[in-house]
Amino acid sequence: MRKKIKKQQYAVIGLGRFGGSVCRQLYNDGNEVLAIDKDLATLEGYTEYATQVTQIDTTDEKALRSIGISNFDHVVVAIGEDIQASILTTLLLKDLGVAKVHVKAQNHYHHQVLQRIGADHIIHPEVDTGRKLARHLSTDRVVDSIELSKDYSIVELIATPKWDHKSLLDLNVRQTFGITILAIKRQEELTIAPEPETPFVTGDVLTVLGRNKDIQLLQAEGF
């Protein structure tokens, strides 16, 4: 008998531009999402984009306990300009035993405080978006990218003629550049973990994993 996978539960605190987009996407992906905001009018706009909405002050420990916040697997703190409320909310969430707390940081100082009080994941939407845009602008070969850390990324690259009719064995990219090819997309066909003998074709979309400087070197060499 196949084991039933438990659905994870999410709560999003603060439904501004960032928090609202996170809430809608999580809900559209089929997750159970509790939308939380202190403004009732804002909440009314999310009744169709969340499993449940609630109006509470998240700096109030009793209020957080009353909604069973410790039962949620992930809580996203997307409070806007009120850094004090963001910090206090994060502190309470960790004290109440929330497994994963993801927090939007306003600046470097805010980031440092969040680190010290135990935030599991700190997000800088403007900085992250800026880096991603810069990467796309710097080369028209980048289709998409995911920054895993400050040093490592997963990037989708369009194969140049240097890849044409050559295989991983021919090009030896892992030894030469330290790059791992995770997948090849050719039109509608996707090949995961391609075999060393698999030939490439100009225009293939390659999903590569590696250090940022190695991926940049790969592109600089015309691959």
C-alpha positions, 0 to 999 in steps of 0.5 A: 500500500502506498504511504499517504504523503502528509500535506504541508501547511503554510501561513503567510503573515503580511499581505503586501506585494511580496507576501500576497504573491507568495500566498497566491502562488502557494494556494494555486500550487494546491497547498493549504494556506492561512493568510494573516494580516492586521488589516481587514480590508486587505484580508477580504481580497484574499478569501479566494487565494487562501484556505483561510484568512484571519485578522490578528496582531502577530506581535501578540503571543496569545493571538498566535497561540489561539490560531495554532501557529505552532502546527504550521510547517512553514510560516512566511513573515512578509511584514512591510516597513515595520521592522520591530513587528517583523522581529518580534513576530519572528521571535515569537514564532521560533519560541512557539516551535514553528519548524521553518520561519521564512522572513523578508528582510528590509536591510542588512541590520534587519538581516543580522537581527533575524539571524541572531533570533533564529530565522531559518530563511531570510529573503531580500526580494529586491536584491534577489530580483536585481541579481537575477535580472543582472544575470539575464541582462549580462547574457541572452543565453540565460533562460532562468536561474536559481541562486542556491547560495552566494557561490552556487547556482542552478542555471538554464543555458541555451547551448551554443554551436560549440555543443553541437553533436558533441557529448559530455565525454567529448566536452569533458565539462565537469573536469574542465569547468567543474559544471554538472549537467542536470538536464537537457530540454530539446523542444518538448523532450526533457532528459534528466541526468543525461548519459555521458554519450548523449549528443547535444544540439545547438539550441538545447536548454541545458540545466547546469549546476556549479559555482557561479564563477565556473558557470561564468567561465563556461559562458566566457569560453563560448559554451 
